[in-house]
């Protein structure tokens, strides 16, 4: 009886031992395999490596944007080039006033190259009518006449911004003057002695009028100075309306040409 009990106890202990060992093996197996899955996760940081380099590739566009932004913050506050056209009348002066009446029509066109918003260099072309007085026609013994002057000037210009809408400017420089004219139905006798008009007209080179009769037409070139200034008002379109006054003086061959054009025009 005791022997059967001992045998049964031994078998029971053996079964428990086997089951305990099997349970231990079953539990040990998942525990030992658990670290394996994180292996791919451990490789993940290697993948974003190119992404970490992206700021380097984006450095150049950022610099370009910064440069562009700075340019926008400091815009060019003047135009490199300005152009102008205008028309008006001229007022006579000097010796010219003796023979020419004021009120002759005139026209002008010009261009300016600006160094900055205050200083520039401007070139202008003028055409002005110099109508002779009736008293002058009497002295010339002519029934009528045409008289004009072409002028080209180049001047340093000083711009004076006053407000966003209004500005002023001054200019002074050199000029070239080509004065020409023609008398109609002149009855003056060739070879007659010169007077003040014929000298100013440019026909008398000595003391008498030429015998050839070429004294009827006049053409002479002179050089001199010009000085003037103006005011301008900017319109909503950006074009400026300007009013300008000039004093023009040319001399050559012992004669002078003086006139003062007053011009109303546009510049852009």
C-alpha positions as a printed NumPy array, in Angstrom:
array([[   0.   ,    0.   ,    0.   ],
       [   2.746,    2.386,    0.964],
       [   4.637,    1.377,   -2.158],
       [   1.685,    2.319,   -4.449],
       [   1.324,    5.655,   -2.645],
       [   5.011,    6.395,   -3.048],
       [   4.851,    5.475,   -6.723],
       [   1.804,    7.71 ,   -7.266],
       [   3.475,   10.58 ,   -5.439],
       [   6.581,   10.185,   -7.546],
       [   4.553,   10.177,  -10.776],
       [   2.645,   13.262,   -9.615],
       [   5.872,   15.091,   -8.787],
       [   7.336,   14.115,  -12.149],
       [   4.268,   15.445,  -14.016],
       [   4.35 ,   18.716,  -12.054],
       [   8.067,   19.062,  -12.747],
       [   7.503,   18.473,  -16.463],
       [   4.581,   20.963,  -16.556],
       [   6.539,   23.56 ,  -14.593],
       [   9.467,   23.22 ,  -16.917],
       [   7.233,   23.468,  -19.971],
       [   5.641,   26.613,  -18.567],
       [   9.056,   28.105,  -17.881],
       [  10.173,   27.336,  -21.425],
       [   6.945,   28.844,  -22.808],
       [   7.452,   32.033,  -20.816],
       [  11.157,   32.292,  -21.604],
       [  10.609,   32.038,  -25.326],
       [   8.514,   35.305,  -25.773],
       [  10.752,   37.174,  -23.368],
       [  13.823,   36.267,  -25.324],
       [  12.22 ,   37.275,  -28.671],
       [  10.813,   40.6  ,  -27.464],
       [  13.959,   42.708,  -28.21 ],
       [  14.003,   41.504,  -31.85 ],
       [  11.125,   43.699,  -33.201],
       [  12.684,   47.062,  -32.168],
       [  15.568,   46.395,  -34.543],
       [  13.799,   48.024,  -37.528],
       [  12.788,   50.933,  -35.268],
       [  16.423,   51.373,  -34.356],
       [  17.197,   51.903,  -38.076],
       [  14.585,   54.645,  -38.52 ],
       [  16.911,   57.561,  -37.601],
       [  19.063,   56.613,  -40.598],
       [  16.185,   57.403,  -42.991],
       [  15.695,   61.121,  -42.059],
       [  19.39 ,   61.849,  -42.685],
       [  18.716,   63.388,  -46.141],
       [  15.968,   65.482,  -44.573],
       [  18.471,   66.883,  -42.124],
       [  20.442,   68.19 ,  -45.144],
       [  17.489,   70.062,  -46.636],
       [  18.193,   73.373,  -44.886],
       [  21.57 ,   73.4  ,  -46.634],
       [  19.954,   73.032,  -50.072],
       [  17.431,   75.759,  -49.236],
       [  20.093,   78.264,  -48.136],
       [  20.514,   79.927,  -51.543],
       [  16.813,   80.702,  -52.17 ],
       [  16.596,   82.168,  -48.681],
       [  19.514,   84.507,  -49.478],
       [  17.898,   85.544,  -52.768],
       [  14.615,   86.283,  -51.03 ],
       [  16.43 ,   88.353,  -48.425],
       [  18.244,   90.354,  -51.118],
       [  15.012,   90.9  ,  -53.034],
       [  13.291,   92.052,  -49.864],
       [  16.046,   94.572,  -49.164],
       [  15.71 ,   95.964,  -52.682],
       [  11.987,   96.414,  -52.221],
       [  12.547,   98.134,  -48.908],
       [  14.918,  100.689,  -50.575],
       [  13.356,  101.556,  -53.972],
       [  15.086,  103.741,  -56.581],
       [  13.734,  107.195,  -55.671],
       [  14.549,  108.854,  -59.02 ],
       [  14.467,  108.088,  -62.731],
       [  17.701,  107.509,  -64.61 ],
       [  16.286,  109.332,  -67.643],
       [  13.77 ,  112.151,  -68.019],
       [  12.224,  113.386,  -71.254],
       [  10.393,  116.65 ,  -71.866],
       [   8.419,  118.416,  -74.591],
       [   6.809,  121.829,  -74.469],
       [   5.644,  124.924,  -76.287],
       [   5.218,  128.578,  -75.466],
       [   6.256,  132.106,  -76.36 ],
       [   9.456,  134.094,  -76.082],
       [  10.175,  137.545,  -74.702],
       [  12.85 ,  139.557,  -76.466],
       [  15.771,  141.167,  -74.662],
       [  19.128,  142.8  ,  -75.249],
       [  19.953,  144.153,  -78.708],
       [  17.462,  141.731,  -80.22 ],
       [  14.661,  143.675,  -78.538],
       [  15.439,  146.663,  -80.738],
       [  14.503,  144.769,  -83.906],
       [  12.278,  141.891,  -82.719],
       [   8.918,  142.137,  -80.998],
       [   8.018,  139.755,  -78.193],
       [   5.379,  137.077,  -78.376],
       [   6.915,  134.817,  -80.985],
       [   5.933,  131.162,  -80.7  ],
       [   8.408,  128.515,  -79.649],
       [   8.765,  124.79 ,  -79.085],
       [  11.266,  122.628,  -77.243],
       [  12.212,  119.01 ,  -76.579],
       [  14.85 ,  117.606,  -74.275],
       [  16.327,  114.704,  -72.363],
       [  18.083,  114.522,  -68.982],
       [  20.384,  111.884,  -67.461],
       [  20.176,  111.912,  -63.669],
       [  23.043,  110.965,  -61.377],
       [  20.714,  111.022,  -58.369],
       [  17.464,  112.725,  -57.447],
       [  19.232,  116.09 ,  -57.039],
       [  21.758,  116.322,  -59.888],
       [  21.634,  115.558,  -63.593],
       [  22.723,  116.661,  -67.059],
       [  20.086,  117.924,  -69.498],
       [  20.181,  118.617,  -73.245],
       [  17.479,  120.65 ,  -75.027],
       [  16.59 ,  121.665,  -78.559],
       [  14.684,  124.937,  -79.164],
       [  12.951,  126.524,  -82.096],
       [  11.692,  130.082,  -81.655],
       [  10.133,  132.631,  -83.932],
       [  11.697,  136.113,  -83.859],
       [   9.148,  138.35 ,  -85.633],
       [  10.596,  141.666,  -86.804],
       [   8.988,  144.909,  -85.67 ],
       [   7.205,  147.125,  -88.17 ],
       [   9.783,  149.811,  -87.502],
       [  12.513,  147.319,  -88.366],
       [  10.825,  146.459,  -91.673],
       [  10.774,  150.182,  -92.444],
       [  14.498,  150.471,  -91.852],
       [  15.091,  147.371,  -93.988],
       [  12.729,  148.731,  -96.691],
       [  10.911,  145.378,  -96.763],
       [   7.21 ,  144.54 ,  -96.829],
       [   7.62 ,  141.468,  -94.668],
       [  10.119,  139.001,  -93.259],
       [  10.637,  135.664,  -91.555],
       [  13.119,  135.332,  -88.719],
       [  13.802,  132.295,  -86.531],
       [  16.422,  130.764,  -84.293],
       [  17.385,  127.154,  -83.656],
       [  19.219,  126.502,  -80.39 ],
       [  20.818,  123.523,  -78.714],
       [  21.789,  123.675,  -75.044],
       [  23.454,  121.38 ,  -72.548],
       [  23.183,  122.156,  -68.848],
       [  23.829,  120.671,  -65.424],
       [  20.431,  120.591,  -63.696],
       [  19.756,  120.887,  -59.971],
       [  16.462,  119.29 ,  -58.917],
       [  14.758,  120.463,  -55.735],
       [  12.068,  118.081,  -54.411],
       [   9.597,  120.095,  -52.335],
       [   6.739,  117.643,  -51.741],
       [   5.605,  114.384,  -53.321],
       [   3.676,  116.418,  -55.897],
       [   5.688,  119.611,  -56.386],
       [   9.324,  120.169,  -57.297],
       [  11.573,  122.827,  -58.783],
       [  14.833,  122.953,  -60.69 ],
       [  17.594,  125.274,  -61.884],
       [  19.95 ,  124.893,  -64.819],
       [  22.819,  126.818,  -66.401],
       [  25.115,  125.924,  -69.252],
       [  26.278,  126.47 ,  -72.811],
       [  24.295,  126.916,  -75.993],
       [  24.635,  126.913,  -79.781],
       [  22.399,  129.342,  -81.718],
       [  21.643,  129.329,  -85.43 ],
       [  19.691,  132.45 ,  -86.443],
       [  18.325,  132.762,  -89.949],
       [  15.779,  134.896,  -91.831],
       [  14.612,  136.271,  -95.13 ],
       [  13.21 ,  139.657,  -96.225],
       [  10.315,  139.988,  -98.689],
       [  10.243,  142.535, -101.536],
       [  13.232,  144.478, -100.257],
       [  13.908,  147.745, -102.067],
       [  17.231,  148.573, -100.429],
       [  19.864,  149.569, -102.968],
       [  22.871,  147.184, -102.928],
       [  26.012,  148.958, -101.826],
       [  24.173,  151.328,  -99.477],
       [  25.84 ,  152.11 ,  -96.176],
       [  25.13 ,  149.822,  -93.228],
       [  22.939,  150.762,  -90.311],
       [  22.335,  149.035,  -86.951],
       [  19.753,  146.656,  -88.384],
       [  21.929,  145.408,  -91.234],
       [  24.747,  144.824,  -88.784],
       [  22.448,  142.814,  -86.47 ],
       [  20.905,  141.027,  -89.485],
       [  24.402,  139.835,  -90.295],
       [  24.744,  141.209,  -93.799],
       [  27.268,  143.957,  -93.25 ],
       [  30.821,  142.691,  -93.042],
       [  32.455,  146.036,  -93.709],
       [  30.683,  149.38 ,  -94.084],
       [  28.22 ,  148.724,  -96.909],
       [  25.543,  146.291,  -97.976],
       [  26.833,  143.623, -100.409],
       [  26.349,  144.432, -104.084],
       [  25.312,  140.845, -104.831],
       [  21.943,  141.27 , -103.151],
       [  22.579,  138.324, -100.741],
       [  21.808,  140.704,  -97.855],
       [  18.126,  139.74 ,  -98.217],
       [  18.818,  136.371,  -96.594],
       [  20.59 ,  135.986,  -93.278],
       [  22.18 ,  132.965,  -91.649],
       [  24.645,  133.035,  -88.773],
       [  25.957,  130.771,  -86.034],
       [  26.614,  131.956,  -82.504],
       [  27.655,  130.464,  -79.175],
       [  26.764,  131.568,  -75.699],
       [  25.176,  130.83 ,  -72.355],
       [  21.726,  130.067,  -71.049],
       [  20.228,  130.165,  -67.595],
       [  16.805,  129.243,  -66.265],
       [  14.572,  127.276,  -63.99 ],
       [  11.133,  125.847,  -63.604],
       [   8.505,  124.287,  -61.384],
       [   6.77 ,  120.941,  -61.907],
       [   3.626,  119.27 ,  -60.631],
       [   3.264,  115.467,  -60.728],
       [  -0.029,  114.127,  -62.073],
       [  -1.696,  110.845,  -60.931],
       [  -0.318,  109.134,  -64.058],
       [   3.235,  109.978,  -62.971],
       [   3.753,  112.497,  -65.799],
       [   4.764,  115.979,  -64.641],
       [   3.444,  119.302,  -65.93 ],
       [   6.192,  121.934,  -65.879],
       [   6.487,  125.677,  -66.416],
       [   9.956,  126.925,  -67.365],
       [  11.692,  130.242,  -67.973],
       [  15.027,  130.605,  -69.779],
       [  17.368,  133.449,  -70.647],
       [  19.277,  132.675,  -73.875],
       [  22.261,  134.671,  -75.125],
       [  24.462,  134.006,  -78.127],
       [  27.146,  136.097,  -79.773],
       [  29.357,  135.993,  -82.858],
       [  30.552,  138.193,  -85.729],
       [  30.008,  141.293,  -83.576],
       [  26.287,  140.565,  -83.226],
       [  24.147,  139.015,  -80.518],
       [  20.92 ,  137.018,  -80.245],
       [  18.908,  137.319,  -77.044],
       [  15.517,  135.841,  -76.24 ],
       [  13.698,  134.466,  -73.208],
       [  11.449,  131.478,  -73.907],
       [   8.598,  130.725,  -71.512],
       [   7.571,  127.076,  -71.891],
       [   4.665,  124.999,  -70.647],
       [   5.154,  121.281,  -71.17 ],
       [   5.264,  117.702,  -69.959],
       [   8.113,  115.602,  -68.667],
       [   8.303,  111.937,  -67.736]])
